[in-house]
């Protein structure tokens, strides 16, 4: 049975496990590297967990997905989306994104936005299918300036553009 829920400080070990797994599985899609995060103290991990809204997907008790959302002025950024290879194509990406969207709506945000690597076709198709709008705004990837990422956004409240 698949479940998505917000992570809390008591989930520190689960959070660390799933985040490191994501960074190891597809390191090219993140602005951080597993070795650097693996070296962080429990306090640093807890600060990261408390600083943003993190949701994890579970298959039974096993963590198989992760996403984060961060409130900004009148919008939210969605980042660190990842679903384990064995759990893909089961709707978890949509469920994880839906949790961030709901949190953003509850916060009164006008939109949720994200960056997706220009060559990450699978993720791009998912975001577009979920209603995100491509902006055409491209910038270099943080860890590899030979690759680019595009900004996509999703209006979440009435009257947003």
C-alpha positions in Angstrom: 0.0 0.0 0.0 1.3 3.4 -1.0 1.3 6.3 1.5 2.6 9.9 1.2 3.1 11.9 4.4 4.9 14.9 5.7 8.2 14.1 7.5 8.8 15.3 11.0 11.9 15.4 13.2 11.3 11.8 14.4 11.7 10.7 10.8 15.4 11.8 10.7 16.8 8.4 9.8 14.2 7.8 7.1 14.8 11.3 5.7 18.6 10.8 5.6 18.1 7.3 4.0 15.8 8.4 1.2 17.6 11.7 0.5 21.0 9.9 0.1 19.4 7.2 -2.0 18.0 9.9 -4.3 21.3 11.7 -4.6 23.1 8.4 -5.4 20.5 7.2 -7.9 20.3 10.4 -10.1 23.1 12.7 -8.9 22.9 14.7 -12.1 19.5 16.1 -11.2 20.4 17.7 -7.9 22.3 20.8 -6.7 24.0 18.7 -4.0 26.1 15.6 -3.8 25.7 12.5 -1.7 29.2 12.6 -0.2 28.7 16.1 1.1 25.3 15.3 2.7 26.4 12.0 4.1 29.1 13.9 6.1 26.5 16.2 7.7 25.7 16.0 11.4 22.3 15.0 12.8 21.8 18.7 13.7 22.4 19.7 10.1 19.9 17.1 8.8 17.3 18.2 11.3 17.8 21.8 10.3 17.2 20.9 6.7 14.1 18.9 7.6 12.8 21.8 9.7 13.6 24.5 7.2 11.3 23.3 4.4 8.3 21.0 4.0 9.4 17.5 3.1 7.1 14.7 2.1 8.0 11.0 1.6 6.3 8.2 -0.1 6.2 4.8 1.5 5.4 1.4 0.0 4.4 -0.5 3.2 7.1 0.8 5.6 9.8 1.3 3.0 10.5 4.9 1.8 10.4 5.1 -2.0 9.9 8.8 -2.8 10.7 12.3 -1.6 9.9 15.9 -2.4 10.4 19.2 -0.8 8.6 22.5 -0.9 9.8 25.9 0.3 7.6 29.0 0.8 8.9 32.2 -0.7 7.2 35.6 -0.9 4.0 34.7 -2.7 5.0 31.4 -4.3 6.5 28.1 -3.4 9.4 26.2 -5.0 9.2 22.4 -5.4 12.5 20.6 -5.4 14.3 17.3 -4.7 11.5 15.3 -6.3 12.6 11.6 -6.5 10.8 8.2 -6.8 12.8 5.0 -6.4 13.2 3.0 -9.6 11.1 0.1 -8.3 8.2 2.4 -7.4 8.0 4.4 -10.6 5.0 4.5 -12.9 2.6 4.0 -10.0 1.5 7.7 -9.6 3.8 8.6 -6.7 5.3 11.6 -8.5 1.8 13.0 -8.9 1.0 12.3 -5.2 4.2 13.9 -4.0 3.7 17.0 -6.1 0.0 17.1 -5.0 1.2 17.4 -1.3 3.4 20.3 -2.1 0.7 22.0 -4.1 -1.8 21.5 -1.2 0.7 23.0 1.3 1.3 25.9 -1.1 -2.5 26.5 -1.5 -3.0 26.4 2.3 -0.2 29.0 2.6 -2.0 31.3 0.1 0.7 30.9 -2.6 -0.1 32.1 -6.1 2.1 29.5 -7.8 4.5 26.5 -7.3 7.5 26.6 -9.5 10.4 24.2 -10.1 13.5 23.6 -12.3 13.8 20.5 -14.5 16.9 19.5 -16.4 16.4 20.1 -20.1 17.4 16.4 -20.8 15.2 14.9 -18.1 12.3 14.0 -20.4 10.5 11.7 -18.0 10.3 14.4 -15.3 9.4 17.1 -17.7 6.5 15.1 -19.2 5.2 14.4 -15.6 5.2 18.1 -14.7 3.5 19.2 -17.9 0.9 16.5 -17.5 0.2 17.8 -13.9 -0.4 21.3 -15.3 3.0 23.0 -15.0 3.7 25.6 -17.7 7.0 25.8 -19.4 8.6 29.3 -19.3 11.4 28.8 -21.7 13.7 30.3 -19.0 16.9 28.3 -19.1 19.9 28.4 -16.9 23.0 26.2 -16.3 22.6 23.3 -13.9 24.3 24.0 -10.5 26.7 21.0 -10.6 27.2 20.8 -14.4 27.2 24.0 -16.4 27.3 22.0 -19.6 23.7 21.1 -18.9 20.7 23.4 -18.6 17.5 23.5 -16.6 14.2 25.1 -17.3 11.8 26.9 -14.9 8.2 25.6 -15.0 5.4 27.0 -12.9 1.9 25.9 -11.8 -0.8 28.5 -10.8 -2.4 27.3 -7.6 -4.9 30.0 -6.6 -7.6 31.9 -8.4 -6.3 35.1 -10.1 -2.8 33.9 -10.5 -1.1 34.2 -13.9 
